[in-house]
């Protein structure tokens, strides 16, 4: 929620509180009551949307993803070095072509990391039985395979969280747009139906803080 939206939210809650303080005056006016009820409903919806926006901040997940992919790339680079050594030592040019991957290539992007790690893992499984003397173990591959599966899920989780936040942000804008129309109607209603109640109106517009709309003041004697 932006600073402007937070300021608006405070103003809206203050306006509702002021109306409730003076509800004995406007409750008999059915049209005013209907609009006040709508404003209260919008205020509750705004609280829900604001909480949803806060709960779906992807920042933490992005940091987790970045760290996890850094570790993943480092571990798979070590694995590729074992396979590259075996390929060069045995003259296996087919294997060398598949695993001759630089560290920078592995860390170029999320998609590159996932694709290249999958490629390295596939070759490691193929050569597991004959490259054991290069410290290639089933336990290592099992762990790396699990790490790769977890890493594949992270971008999806980040996207879901980001989309939920965007949805909540849209809701906040839509709710505030509706509330502004309601408050504008209430301005007219109070000024029209309680023109003689200067204290009520001055208090209302003080709470509303409408820019460019002067407070009504009593004429000097």
N, CA and C atoms as a LAMMPS dump frame, in Angstrom:
ITEM: TIMESTEP
0
ITEM: NUMBER OF ATOMS
663
ITEM: BOX BOUNDS ff ff ff
-5.0000000000000000e+02 5.0000000000000000e+02
-5.0000000000000000e+02 5.0000000000000000e+02
-5.0000000000000000e+02 5.0000000000000000e+02
ITEM: ATOMS id mol type element x y z
1 1 1 N 0.853 -1.189 0
2 1 2 C 0 0 0
3 1 3 C 0.892 1.243 0
4 2 1 N 0.608 2.17 -0.917
5 2 2 C 1.408 3.383 -1.022
6 2 3 C 1.099 4.323 0.138
7 3 1 N 1.954 5.342 0.307
8 3 2 C 1.741 6.327 1.369
9 3 3 C 0.411 7.045 1.168
10 4 1 N 0.093 7.351 -0.091
11 4 2 C -1.185 8.013 -0.39
12 4 3 C -2.369 7.126 0.009
13 5 1 N -2.259 5.846 -0.28
14 5 2 C -3.332 4.912 0.064
15 5 3 C -3.458 4.745 1.571
16 6 1 N -2.327 4.748 2.276
17 6 2 C -2.363 4.657 3.743
18 6 3 C -3.013 5.896 4.342
19 7 1 N -2.679 7.062 3.768
20 7 2 C -3.277 8.321 4.24
21 7 3 C -4.782 8.315 4.001
22 8 1 N -5.179 7.845 2.822
23 8 2 C -6.595 7.76 2.493
24 8 3 C -7.31 6.791 3.435
25 9 1 N -6.678 5.682 3.714
26 9 2 C -7.268 4.674 4.604
27 9 3 C -7.527 5.261 5.984
28 10 1 N -6.562 6.058 6.483
29 10 2 C -6.725 6.709 7.796
30 10 3 C -7.881 7.688 7.764
31 11 1 N -7.951 8.475 6.676
32 11 2 C -9.038 9.446 6.542
33 11 3 C -10.391 8.746 6.509
34 12 1 N -10.464 7.628 5.791
35 12 2 C -11.731 6.904 5.681
36 12 3 C -12.175 6.37 7.044
37 13 1 N -11.245 5.82 7.789
38 13 2 C -11.585 5.289 9.116
39 13 3 C -12.01 6.418 10.06
40 14 1 N -11.327 7.565 9.956
41 14 2 C -11.704 8.716 10.782
42 14 3 C -13.099 9.226 10.408
43 15 1 N -13.393 9.186 9.116
44 15 2 C -14.711 9.64 8.653
45 15 3 C -15.811 8.724 9.184
46 16 1 N -15.571 7.429 9.134
47 16 2 C -16.552 6.473 9.648
48 16 3 C -16.732 6.653 11.151
49 17 1 N -15.637 6.863 11.858
50 17 2 C -15.707 7.068 13.31
51 17 3 C -16.513 8.334 13.639
52 18 1 N -16.31 9.381 12.835
53 18 2 C -17.044 10.63 13.057
54 18 3 C -18.536 10.437 12.786
55 19 1 N -18.853 9.695 11.745
56 19 2 C -20.261 9.422 11.435
57 19 3 C -20.916 8.614 12.556
58 20 1 N -20.201 7.64 13.078
59 20 2 C -20.75 6.824 14.157
60 20 3 C -20.965 7.657 15.417
61 21 1 N -20.083 8.624 15.615
62 21 2 C -20.218 9.511 16.772
63 21 3 C -21.492 10.344 16.686
64 22 1 N -21.927 10.615 15.463
65 22 2 C -23.121 11.448 15.256
66 22 3 C -24.259 10.673 14.589
67 23 1 N -24.291 9.365 14.792
68 23 2 C -25.254 8.541 14.062
69 23 3 C -26.709 8.834 14.426
70 24 1 N -26.945 9.381 15.588
71 24 2 C -28.328 9.708 15.965
72 24 3 C -28.932 10.732 15.009
73 25 1 N -28.086 11.554 14.402
74 25 2 C -28.573 12.589 13.494
75 25 3 C -28.94 12.033 12.128
76 26 1 N -28.091 11.174 11.557
77 26 2 C -28.297 10.73 10.18
78 26 3 C -28.97 9.366 10.033
79 27 1 N -29.03 8.577 11.092
80 27 2 C -29.645 7.25 10.989
81 27 3 C -31.072 7.288 10.431
82 28 1 N -31.903 8.264 10.805
83 28 2 C -33.267 8.31 10.24
84 28 3 C -33.291 8.601 8.734
85 29 1 N -32.21 9.136 8.213
86 29 2 C -32.143 9.449 6.784
87 29 3 C -31.704 8.179 6.033
88 30 1 N -32.65 7.478 5.434
89 30 2 C -32.391 6.164 4.879
90 30 3 C -31.312 6.169 3.802
91 31 1 N -31.269 7.199 2.96
92 31 2 C -30.269 7.242 1.893
93 31 3 C -28.858 7.466 2.461
94 32 1 N -28.774 8.282 3.485
95 32 2 C -27.469 8.474 4.128
96 32 3 C -27.022 7.178 4.786
97 33 1 N -27.958 6.533 5.493
98 33 2 C -27.627 5.286 6.186
99 33 3 C -27.141 4.216 5.196
100 34 1 N -27.805 4.136 4.051
101 34 2 C -27.406 3.15 3.048
102 34 3 C -25.975 3.381 2.578
103 35 1 N -25.636 4.64 2.35
104 35 2 C -24.286 4.957 1.881
105 35 3 C -23.239 4.766 2.97
106 36 1 N -23.601 5.057 4.208
107 36 2 C -22.67 4.826 5.328
108 36 3 C -22.404 3.327 5.47
109 37 1 N -23.45 2.523 5.32
110 37 2 C -23.279 1.062 5.4
111 37 3 C -22.355 0.56 4.286
112 38 1 N -22.519 1.118 3.092
113 38 2 C -21.64 0.751 1.976
114 38 3 C -20.196 1.135 2.272
115 39 1 N -20.015 2.303 2.875
116 39 2 C -18.673 2.775 3.219
117 39 3 C -18.023 1.851 4.255
118 40 1 N -18.819 1.41 5.219
119 40 2 C -18.297 0.491 6.24
120 40 3 C -17.887 -0.848 5.611
121 41 1 N -18.713 -1.322 4.678
122 41 2 C -18.391 -2.577 3.984
123 41 3 C -17.089 -2.434 3.203
124 42 1 N -16.961 -1.308 2.506
125 42 2 C -15.73 -1.059 1.754
126 42 3 C -14.511 -0.994 2.667
127 43 1 N -14.707 -0.42 3.833
128 43 2 C -13.596 -0.298 4.778
129 43 3 C -13.121 -1.68 5.244
130 44 1 N -14.075 -2.578 5.479
131 44 2 C -13.706 -3.953 5.872
132 44 3 C -12.997 -4.671 4.727
133 45 1 N -13.494 -4.464 3.51
134 45 2 C -12.861 -5.082 2.342
135 45 3 C -11.451 -4.525 2.131
136 46 1 N -11.285 -3.25 2.432
137 46 2 C -9.97 -2.621 2.306
138 46 3 C -8.983 -3.234 3.3
139 47 1 N -9.451 -3.519 4.507
140 47 2 C -8.6 -4.166 5.511
141 47 3 C -8.147 -5.542 5.026
142 48 1 N -9.085 -6.299 4.44
143 48 2 C -8.765 -7.644 3.94
144 48 3 C -7.752 -7.566 2.797
145 49 1 N -7.986 -6.647 1.853
146 49 2 C -7.087 -6.505 0.701
147 49 3 C -5.708 -6.036 1.144
148 50 1 N -5.681 -5.134 2.125
149 50 2 C -4.409 -4.632 2.633
150 50 3 C -3.605 -5.745 3.293
151 51 1 N -4.288 -6.601 4.054
152 51 2 C -3.625 -7.725 4.712
153 51 3 C -3.116 -8.727 3.677
154 52 1 N -3.924 -8.951 2.638
155 52 2 C -3.521 -9.878 1.571
156 52 3 C -2.286 -9.354 0.848
157 53 1 N -2.239 -8.05 0.628
158 53 2 C -1.084 -7.442 -0.029
159 53 3 C 0.165 -7.605 0.835
160 54 1 N -0.008 -7.411 2.146
161 54 2 C 1.12 -7.544 3.076
162 54 3 C 1.599 -8.988 3.172
163 55 1 N 0.641 -9.922 3.213
164 55 2 C 0.989 -11.344 3.364
165 55 3 C 1.67 -11.909 2.121
166 56 1 N 1.4 -11.29 0.969
167 56 2 C 1.928 -11.821 -0.294
168 56 3 C 3.063 -10.96 -0.839
169 57 1 N 3.941 -10.56 0.055
170 57 2 C 5.134 -9.826 -0.371
171 57 3 C 6.179 -10.839 -0.845
172 58 1 N 6.52 -10.82 -2.141
173 58 2 C 7.428 -11.843 -2.668
174 58 3 C 8.895 -11.612 -2.325
175 59 1 N 9.197 -10.523 -1.618
176 59 2 C 10.591 -10.184 -1.333
177 59 3 C 11.367 -11.304 -0.664
178 60 1 N 10.775 -11.898 0.385
179 60 2 C 11.441 -12.98 1.097
180 60 3 C 11.675 -14.193 0.226
181 61 1 N 10.662 -14.529 -0.583
182 61 2 C 10.788 -15.675 -1.481
183 61 3 C 11.844 -15.439 -2.565
184 62 1 N 11.923 -14.211 -3.036
185 62 2 C 12.923 -13.884 -4.058
186 62 3 C 14.328 -14.048 -3.494
187 63 1 N 14.53 -13.565 -2.255
188 63 2 C 15.834 -13.727 -1.609
189 63 3 C 16.168 -15.201 -1.426
190 64 1 N 15.169 -15.968 -0.998
191 64 2 C 15.366 -17.412 -0.815
192 64 3 C 15.708 -18.076 -2.147
193 65 1 N 14.984 -17.686 -3.201
194 65 2 C 15.225 -18.264 -4.523
195 65 3 C 16.641 -17.965 -5
196 66 1 N 17.056 -16.71 -4.852
197 66 2 C 18.386 -16.317 -5.311
198 66 3 C 19.482 -17.094 -4.587
199 67 1 N 19.332 -17.234 -3.27
200 67 2 C 20.324 -17.977 -2.489
201 67 3 C 20.333 -19.449 -2.888
202 68 1 N 19.135 -20.017 -3.027
203 68 2 C 19.028 -21.435 -3.35
204 68 3 C 19.621 -21.739 -4.725
205 69 1 N 19.4 -20.843 -5.683
206 69 2 C 19.938 -21.057 -7.025
207 69 3 C 21.457 -20.87 -7.056
208 70 1 N 21.969 -19.996 -6.215
209 70 2 C 23.418 -19.804 -6.119
210 70 3 C 24.084 -21.081 -5.615
211 71 1 N 23.507 -21.648 -4.551
212 71 2 C 24.046 -22.888 -3.987
213 71 3 C 23.912 -24.032 -4.989
214 72 1 N 22.755 -24.09 -5.641
215 72 2 C 22.497 -25.155 -6.62
216 72 3 C 23.529 -25.114 -7.749
217 73 1 N 23.772 -23.922 -8.285
218 73 2 C 24.724 -23.768 -9.381
219 73 3 C 26.127 -24.175 -8.943
220 74 1 N 26.506 -23.803 -7.721
221 74 2 C 27.83 -24.163 -7.206
222 74 3 C 27.98 -25.682 -7.116
223 75 1 N 26.959 -26.343 -6.585
224 75 2 C 27.028 -27.799 -6.405
225 75 3 C 27.052 -28.541 -7.746
226 76 1 N 26.247 -28.059 -8.682
227 76 2 C 26.226 -28.731 -9.984
228 76 3 C 27.479 -28.419 -10.8
229 77 1 N 28.087 -27.275 -10.539
230 77 2 C 29.351 -26.976 -11.219
231 77 3 C 30.429 -27.954 -10.759
232 78 1 N 30.44 -28.246 -9.454
233 78 2 C 31.393 -29.232 -8.925
234 78 3 C 31.162 -30.6 -9.569
235 79 1 N 29.876 -30.953 -9.723
236 79 2 C 29.551 -32.227 -10.35
237 79 3 C 30.014 -32.249 -11.805
238 80 1 N 29.818 -31.144 -12.509
239 80 2 C 30.236 -31.09 -13.92
240 80 3 C 31.751 -31.194 -14.046
241 81 1 N 32.475 -30.658 -13.057
242 81 2 C 33.94 -30.745 -13.088
243 81 3 C 34.402 -32.201 -12.969
244 82 1 N 33.721 -32.983 -12.124
245 82 2 C 34.06 -34.404 -11.988
246 82 3 C 33.855 -35.125 -13.322
247 83 1 N 32.708 -34.828 -13.954
248 83 2 C 32.412 -35.468 -15.235
249 83 3 C 33.348 -34.984 -16.343
250 84 1 N 33.706 -33.706 -16.288
251 84 2 C 34.613 -33.164 -17.295
252 84 3 C 36 -33.807 -17.167
253 85 1 N 36.433 -33.99 -15.931
254 85 2 C 37.712 -34.664 -15.694
255 85 3 C 37.675 -36.087 -16.239
256 86 1 N 36.575 -36.797 -15.945
257 86 2 C 36.46 -38.178 -16.431
258 86 3 C 36.453 -38.217 -17.96
259 87 1 N 35.743 -37.29 -18.575
260 87 2 C 35.636 -37.243 -20.035
261 87 3 C 36.99 -36.972 -20.681
262 88 1 N 37.738 -36.024 -20.124
263 88 2 C 39.047 -35.7 -20.673
264 88 3 C 40.032 -36.845 -20.451
265 89 1 N 39.926 -37.493 -19.289
266 89 2 C 40.876 -38.55 -18.954
267 89 3 C 40.645 -39.807 -19.784
268 90 1 N 39.376 -40.017 -20.19
269 90 2 C 39.052 -41.219 -20.98
270 90 3 C 38.901 -40.912 -22.462
271 91 1 N 38.966 -39.624 -22.8
272 91 2 C 38.814 -39.235 -24.199
273 91 3 C 37.383 -39.307 -24.696
274 92 1 N 36.417 -39.218 -23.776
275 92 2 C 34.997 -39.275 -24.151
276 92 3 C 34.533 -37.872 -24.574
277 93 1 N 34.658 -37.564 -25.844
278 93 2 C 34.324 -36.233 -26.352
279 93 3 C 32.814 -35.948 -26.348
280 94 1 N 32.013 -36.998 -26.442
281 94 2 C 30.552 -36.824 -26.409
282 94 3 C 30.127 -36.329 -25.03
283 95 1 N 30.667 -36.979 -24.001
284 95 2 C 30.367 -36.543 -22.632
285 95 3 C 30.928 -35.154 -22.391
286 96 1 N 32.125 -34.908 -22.839
287 96 2 C 32.758 -33.603 -22.61
288 96 3 C 31.925 -32.473 -23.208
289 97 1 N 31.382 -32.708 -24.389
290 97 2 C 30.561 -31.683 -25.041
291 97 3 C 29.345 -31.327 -24.19
292 98 1 N 28.786 -32.309 -23.488
293 98 2 C 27.574 -32.085 -22.688
294 98 3 C 27.862 -31.436 -21.339
295 99 1 N 29.033 -31.695 -20.789
296 99 2 C 29.293 -31.213 -19.422
297 99 3 C 30.334 -30.111 -19.358
298 100 1 N 30.854 -29.689 -20.497
299 100 2 C 31.845 -28.607 -20.498
300 100 3 C 31.118 -27.271 -20.381
301 101 1 N 30.677 -26.994 -19.166
302 101 2 C 29.845 -25.816 -18.878
303 101 3 C 30.553 -24.942 -17.848
304 102 1 N 30.675 -23.672 -18.151
305 102 2 C 31.356 -22.752 -17.226
306 102 3 C 30.441 -22.367 -16.07
307 103 1 N 31.055 -21.877 -15.021
308 103 2 C 30.285 -21.455 -13.846
309 103 3 C 29.368 -20.279 -14.185
310 104 1 N 29.858 -19.369 -15.028
311 104 2 C 29.045 -18.21 -15.405
312 104 3 C 27.83 -18.625 -16.236
313 105 1 N 28.005 -19.652 -17.069
314 105 2 C 26.869 -20.161 -17.846
315 105 3 C 25.796 -20.73 -16.922
316 106 1 N 26.238 -21.429 -15.9
317 106 2 C 25.29 -22.032 -14.95
318 106 3 C 24.497 -20.974 -14.194
319 107 1 N 25.1 -19.8 -14.003
320 107 2 C 24.462 -18.765 -13.192
321 107 3 C 23.902 -17.627 -14.048
322 108 1 N 23.791 -17.859 -15.357
323 108 2 C 23.35 -16.788 -16.248
324 108 3 C 21.916 -16.359 -15.981
325 109 1 N 21.037 -17.325 -15.794
326 109 2 C 19.623 -17.025 -15.525
327 109 3 C 18.979 -18.229 -14.857
328 110 1 N 17.784 -18.026 -14.324
329 110 2 C 17.061 -19.118 -13.666
330 110 3 C 16.814 -20.261 -14.635
331 111 1 N 16.363 -19.922 -15.846
332 111 2 C 16.066 -20.963 -16.838
333 111 3 C 17.328 -21.711 -17.239
334 112 1 N 18.435 -20.975 -17.398
335 112 2 C 19.702 -21.621 -17.741
336 112 3 C 20.149 -22.557 -16.635
337 113 1 N 20.032 -22.112 -15.398
338 113 2 C 20.448 -22.932 -14.267
339 113 3 C 19.66 -24.23 -14.218
340 114 1 N 18.35 -24.131 -14.338
341 114 2 C 17.504 -25.32 -14.274
342 114 3 C 17.809 -26.277 -15.424
343 115 1 N 17.926 -25.732 -16.635
344 115 2 C 18.151 -26.579 -17.807
345 115 3 C 19.521 -27.254 -17.759
346 116 1 N 20.553 -26.491 -17.438
347 116 2 C 21.916 -27.031 -17.433
348 116 3 C 22.136 -28.019 -16.285
349 117 1 N 21.537 -27.724 -15.131
350 117 2 C 21.648 -28.661 -14.004
351 117 3 C 20.984 -29.995 -14.355
352 118 1 N 19.841 -29.916 -15.043
353 118 2 C 19.159 -31.133 -15.475
354 118 3 C 20.01 -31.93 -16.46
355 119 1 N 20.679 -31.222 -17.325
356 119 2 C 21.539 -31.863 -18.319
357 119 3 C 22.725 -32.563 -17.655
358 120 1 N 23.343 -31.888 -16.691
359 120 2 C 24.488 -32.459 -15.961
360 120 3 C 24.054 -33.676 -15.16
361 121 1 N 22.892 -33.555 -14.502
362 121 2 C 22.384 -34.662 -13.68
363 121 3 C 22.129 -35.898 -14.541
364 122 1 N 21.569 -35.691 -15.708
365 122 2 C 21.278 -36.819 -16.602
366 122 3 C 22.56 -37.572 -16.967
367 123 1 N 23.602 -36.838 -17.303
368 123 2 C 24.868 -37.48 -17.662
369 123 3 C 25.504 -38.155 -16.448
370 124 1 N 25.383 -37.541 -15.286
371 124 2 C 25.948 -38.135 -14.072
372 124 3 C 25.297 -39.478 -13.777
373 125 1 N 23.993 -39.571 -13.988
374 125 2 C 23.298 -40.847 -13.774
375 125 3 C 23.77 -41.898 -14.786
376 126 1 N 23.991 -41.445 -16.017
377 126 2 C 24.434 -42.37 -17.054
378 126 3 C 25.826 -42.941 -16.771
379 127 1 N 26.677 -42.103 -16.15
380 127 2 C 28.076 -42.499 -15.939
381 127 3 C 28.365 -42.901 -14.483
382 128 1 N 27.33 -43.02 -13.673
383 128 2 C 27.522 -43.308 -12.247
384 128 3 C 28.324 -44.587 -12.014
385 129 1 N 27.995 -45.638 -12.734
386 129 2 C 28.598 -46.944 -12.477
387 129 3 C 30.059 -47.016 -12.923
388 130 1 N 30.427 -46.205 -13.91
389 130 2 C 31.792 -46.321 -14.432
390 130 3 C 32.704 -45.166 -14.021
391 131 1 N 32.166 -44.192 -13.325
392 131 2 C 33.001 -43.049 -12.93
393 131 3 C 33.089 -42.913 -11.411
394 132 1 N 32.939 -43.998 -10.712
395 132 2 C 32.996 -43.954 -9.254
396 132 3 C 34.362 -43.516 -8.749
397 133 1 N 35.422 -43.795 -9.537
398 133 2 C 36.757 -43.412 -9.096
399 133 3 C 36.988 -41.902 -9.201
400 134 1 N 35.956 -41.185 -9.662
401 134 2 C 36.011 -39.714 -9.691
402 134 3 C 35.127 -39.119 -8.596
403 135 1 N 34.873 -39.946 -7.565
404 135 2 C 34.028 -39.527 -6.425
405 135 3 C 32.595 -39.224 -6.831
406 136 1 N 32.109 -39.91 -7.83
407 136 2 C 30.703 -39.787 -8.231
408 136 3 C 29.912 -40.829 -7.441
409 137 1 N 28.991 -40.366 -6.59
410 137 2 C 28.254 -41.302 -5.731
411 137 3 C 26.75 -41.166 -5.92
412 138 1 N 26.046 -42.242 -5.643
413 138 2 C 24.583 -42.246 -5.761
414 138 3 C 23.96 -41.302 -4.748
415 139 1 N 24.563 -41.223 -3.56
416 139 2 C 24.036 -40.348 -2.5
417 139 3 C 24.078 -38.887 -2.948
418 140 1 N 25.194 -38.504 -3.576
419 140 2 C 25.337 -37.125 -4.05
420 140 3 C 24.282 -36.81 -5.113
421 141 1 N 24.085 -37.747 -6.033
422 141 2 C 23.114 -37.517 -7.108
423 141 3 C 21.689 -37.46 -6.582
424 142 1 N 21.391 -38.294 -5.583
425 142 2 C 20.051 -38.278 -4.987
426 142 3 C 19.764 -36.931 -4.347
427 143 1 N 20.755 -36.416 -3.624
428 143 2 C 20.59 -35.115 -2.968
429 143 3 C 20.448 -33.996 -4.003
430 144 1 N 21.292 -34.023 -5.028
431 144 2 C 21.232 -32.975 -6.042
432 144 3 C 19.928 -33.027 -6.834
433 145 1 N 19.436 -34.227 -7.049
434 145 2 C 18.155 -34.374 -7.749
435 145 3 C 17.018 -33.762 -6.933
436 146 1 N 17.045 -33.978 -5.629
437 146 2 C 16.031 -33.386 -4.73
438 146 3 C 16.166 -31.858 -4.716
439 147 1 N 17.404 -31.372 -4.658
440 147 2 C 17.63 -29.923 -4.67
441 147 3 C 17.11 -29.304 -5.971
442 148 1 N 17.313 -30.002 -7.063
443 148 2 C 16.852 -29.498 -8.362
444 148 3 C 15.323 -29.481 -8.427
445 149 1 N 14.677 -30.494 -7.869
446 149 2 C 13.211 -30.537 -7.829
447 149 3 C 12.665 -29.364 -7.019
448 150 1 N 13.288 -29.097 -5.872
449 150 2 C 12.854 -27.978 -5.025
450 150 3 C 13.054 -26.646 -5.745
451 151 1 N 14.174 -26.528 -6.446
452 151 2 C 14.468 -25.282 -7.157
453 151 3 C 13.465 -25.034 -8.273
454 152 1 N 13.003 -26.099 -8.908
455 152 2 C 12.007 -25.958 -9.977
456 152 3 C 10.688 -25.388 -9.464
457 153 1 N 10.389 -25.613 -8.19
458 153 2 C 9.123 -25.151 -7.615
459 153 3 C 9.183 -23.684 -7.191
460 154 1 N 10.38 -23.185 -6.89
461 154 2 C 10.504 -21.834 -6.352
462 154 3 C 10.019 -20.726 -7.288
463 155 1 N 10.407 -20.721 -8.577
464 155 2 C 9.898 -19.658 -9.461
465 155 3 C 8.381 -19.636 -9.535
466 156 1 N 7.772 -20.827 -9.48
467 156 2 C 6.306 -20.903 -9.508
468 156 3 C 5.722 -20.261 -8.253
469 157 1 N 6.334 -20.573 -7.102
470 157 2 C 5.86 -20.007 -5.83
471 157 3 C 5.996 -18.489 -5.833
472 158 1 N 7.111 -17.987 -6.373
473 158 2 C 7.324 -16.541 -6.447
474 158 3 C 6.27 -15.894 -7.343
475 159 1 N 5.986 -16.526 -8.485
476 159 2 C 4.985 -15.984 -9.417
477 159 3 C 3.594 -15.956 -8.798
478 160 1 N 3.244 -17.029 -8.078
479 160 2 C 1.927 -17.084 -7.43
480 160 3 C 1.794 -15.968 -6.396
481 161 1 N 2.839 -15.828 -5.577
482 161 2 C 2.829 -14.787 -4.543
483 161 3 C 2.752 -13.399 -5.167
484 162 1 N 3.515 -13.196 -6.238
485 162 2 C 3.503 -11.902 -6.919
486 162 3 C 2.126 -11.604 -7.505
487 163 1 N 1.5 -12.608 -8.107
488 163 2 C 0.168 -12.423 -8.703
489 163 3 C -0.882 -12.131 -7.636
490 164 1 N -0.769 -12.813 -6.486
491 164 2 C -1.699 -12.557 -5.375
492 164 3 C -1.554 -11.121 -4.883
493 165 1 N -0.327 -10.648 -4.824
494 165 2 C -0.08 -9.277 -4.382
495 165 3 C -0.642 -8.271 -5.391
496 166 1 N -0.438 -8.565 -6.678
497 166 2 C -0.977 -7.684 -7.721
498 166 3 C -2.499 -7.634 -7.64
499 167 1 N -3.118 -8.79 -7.383
500 167 2 C -4.571 -8.853 -7.279
501 167 3 C -5.061 -8.011 -6.104
502 168 1 N -4.351 -8.115 -4.976
503 168 2 C -4.723 -7.332 -3.79
504 168 3 C -4.54 -5.846 -4.057
505 169 1 N -3.484 -5.489 -4.781
506 169 2 C -3.222 -4.083 -5.103
507 169 3 C -4.326 -3.522 -5.986
508 170 1 N -4.76 -4.326 -6.972
509 170 2 C -5.88 -3.894 -7.822
510 170 3 C -7.142 -3.698 -6.991
511 171 1 N -7.379 -4.616 -6.048
512 171 2 C -8.573 -4.527 -5.203
513 171 3 C -8.565 -3.252 -4.383
514 172 1 N -7.4 -2.906 -3.843
515 172 2 C -7.279 -1.684 -3.04
516 172 3 C -7.657 -0.467 -3.867
517 173 1 N -7.162 -0.399 -5.085
518 173 2 C -7.466 0.747 -5.958
519 173 3 C -8.959 0.804 -6.288
520 174 1 N -9.56 -0.353 -6.556
521 174 2 C -10.98 -0.394 -6.897
522 174 3 C -11.849 -0.015 -5.695
523 175 1 N -11.498 -0.54 -4.518
524 175 2 C -12.264 -0.225 -3.304
525 175 3 C -12.176 1.263 -2.999
526 176 1 N -10.968 1.823 -3.084
527 176 2 C -10.797 3.25 -2.801
528 176 3 C -11.562 4.106 -3.8
529 177 1 N -11.601 3.671 -5.044
530 177 2 C -12.347 4.417 -6.065
531 177 3 C -13.84 4.452 -5.723
532 178 1 N -14.371 3.313 -5.285
533 178 2 C -15.786 3.251 -4.882
534 178 3 C -16.03 4.112 -3.643
535 179 1 N -15.111 4.043 -2.695
536 179 2 C -15.288 4.791 -1.447
537 179 3 C -15.262 6.295 -1.681
538 180 1 N -14.433 6.725 -2.611
539 180 2 C -14.372 8.162 -2.911
540 180 3 C -15.723 8.667 -3.434
541 181 1 N -16.376 7.853 -4.247
542 181 2 C -17.696 8.236 -4.752
543 181 3 C -18.713 8.319 -3.61
544 182 1 N -18.63 7.36 -2.706
545 182 2 C -19.556 7.348 -1.562
546 182 3 C -19.323 8.567 -0.677
547 183 1 N -18.06 8.848 -0.37
548 183 2 C -17.741 9.996 0.484
549 183 3 C -18.158 11.307 -0.17
550 184 1 N -18.008 11.381 -1.481
551 184 2 C -18.433 12.588 -2.193
552 184 3 C -19.938 12.786 -2.062
553 185 1 N -20.693 11.668 -2.144
554 185 2 C -22.148 11.757 -1.969
555 185 3 C -22.505 12.17 -0.542
556 186 1 N -21.761 11.643 0.418
557 186 2 C -22.032 11.983 1.82
558 186 3 C -21.716 13.449 2.109
559 187 1 N -20.704 13.993 1.424
560 187 2 C -20.426 15.43 1.567
561 187 3 C -21.662 16.243 1.214
562 188 1 N -22.249 15.902 0.063
563 188 2 C -23.44 16.636 -0.389
564 188 3 C -24.627 16.392 0.529
565 189 1 N -24.771 15.151 0.965
566 189 2 C -25.914 14.807 1.821
567 189 3 C -25.878 15.584 3.132
568 190 1 N -24.706 15.607 3.755
569 190 2 C -24.597 16.296 5.046
570 190 3 C -24.764 17.804 4.885
571 191 1 N -24.139 18.354 3.822
572 191 2 C -24.279 19.803 3.596
573 191 3 C -25.71 20.176 3.247
574 192 1 N -26.394 19.271 2.518
575 192 2 C -27.763 19.584 2.104
576 192 3 C -28.786 19.379 3.205
577 193 1 N -28.649 18.302 3.987
578 193 2 C -29.665 17.961 4.98
579 193 3 C -29.387 18.532 6.367
580 194 1 N -28.139 18.957 6.601
581 194 2 C -27.795 19.508 7.922
582 194 3 C -27.104 20.859 7.779
583 195 1 N -27.626 21.662 6.849
584 195 2 C -27.023 22.97 6.574
585 195 3 C -26.975 23.852 7.816
586 196 1 N -27.926 23.674 8.719
587 196 2 C -27.971 24.521 9.914
588 196 3 C -27.063 24.051 11.035
589 197 1 N -26.51 22.856 10.897
590 197 2 C -25.659 22.306 11.956
591 197 3 C -24.192 22.572 11.593
592 198 1 N -23.728 23.786 11.929
593 198 2 C -22.38 24.194 11.539
594 198 3 C -21.305 23.341 12.214
595 199 1 N -21.529 22.992 13.471
596 199 2 C -20.53 22.198 14.185
597 199 3 C -20.335 20.831 13.532
598 200 1 N -21.459 20.206 13.153
599 200 2 C -21.391 18.902 12.492
600 200 3 C -20.599 19.005 11.194
601 201 1 N -20.901 20.021 10.381
602 201 2 C -20.256 20.156 9.084
603 201 3 C -18.777 20.515 9.206
604 202 1 N -18.462 21.413 10.118
605 202 2 C -17.058 21.784 10.291
606 202 3 C -16.241 20.587 10.749
607 203 1 N -16.81 19.803 11.667
608 203 2 C -16.126 18.6 12.144
609 203 3 C -15.945 17.582 11.031
610 204 1 N -16.982 17.432 10.225
611 204 2 C -16.943 16.459 9.121
612 204 3 C -15.857 16.808 8.101
613 205 1 N -15.838 18.059 7.654
614 205 2 C -14.866 18.438 6.635
615 205 3 C -13.449 18.544 7.194
616 206 1 N -13.349 18.734 8.502
617 206 2 C -12.029 18.7 9.11
618 206 3 C -11.459 17.275 9.054
619 207 1 N -12.332 16.328 9.328
620 207 2 C -11.924 14.918 9.254
621 207 3 C -11.66 14.514 7.804
622 208 1 N -12.484 14.983 6.903
623 208 2 C -12.37 14.616 5.486
624 208 3 C -11.119 15.202 4.828
625 209 1 N -10.677 16.369 5.314
626 209 2 C -9.457 17.001 4.783
627 209 3 C -9.503 17.115 3.266
628 210 1 N -10.545 17.715 2.767
629 210 2 C -10.687 17.876 1.318
630 210 3 C -9.855 19.059 0.858
631 211 1 N -8.912 18.807 -0.029
632 211 2 C -8.058 19.878 -0.508
633 211 3 C -8.865 20.858 -1.354
634 212 1 N -8.673 22.139 -1.077
635 212 2 C -9.332 23.155 -1.875
636 212 3 C -10.762 23.421 -1.472
637 213 1 N -11.234 22.691 -0.45
638 213 2 C -12.614 22.925 -0.011
639 213 3 C -12.566 23.612 1.35
640 214 1 N -12.865 24.911 1.421
641 214 2 C -12.714 25.663 2.673
642 214 3 C -13.727 25.231 3.729
643 215 1 N -13.286 25.313 4.959
644 215 2 C -14.194 25.028 6.073
645 215 3 C -15.209 26.167 6.177
646 216 1 N -16.435 25.818 6.562
647 216 2 C -17.448 26.841 6.733
648 216 3 C -17.229 27.533 8.084
649 217 1 N -17.143 28.808 8.062
650 217 2 C -16.898 29.56 9.291
651 217 3 C -18.038 30.55 9.534
652 218 1 N -18.271 30.79 10.822
653 218 2 C -19.307 31.751 11.161
654 218 3 C -18.813 33.16 10.803
655 219 1 N -19.741 33.969 10.338
656 219 2 C -19.368 35.35 10.007
657 219 3 C -18.987 36.112 11.276
658 220 1 N -17.974 36.96 11.145
659 220 2 C -17.547 37.768 12.308
660 220 3 C -18.622 38.802 12.595
661 221 1 N -18.837 39.045 13.855
662 221 2 C -19.869 40.018 14.225
663 221 3 C -19.394 41.421 13.887
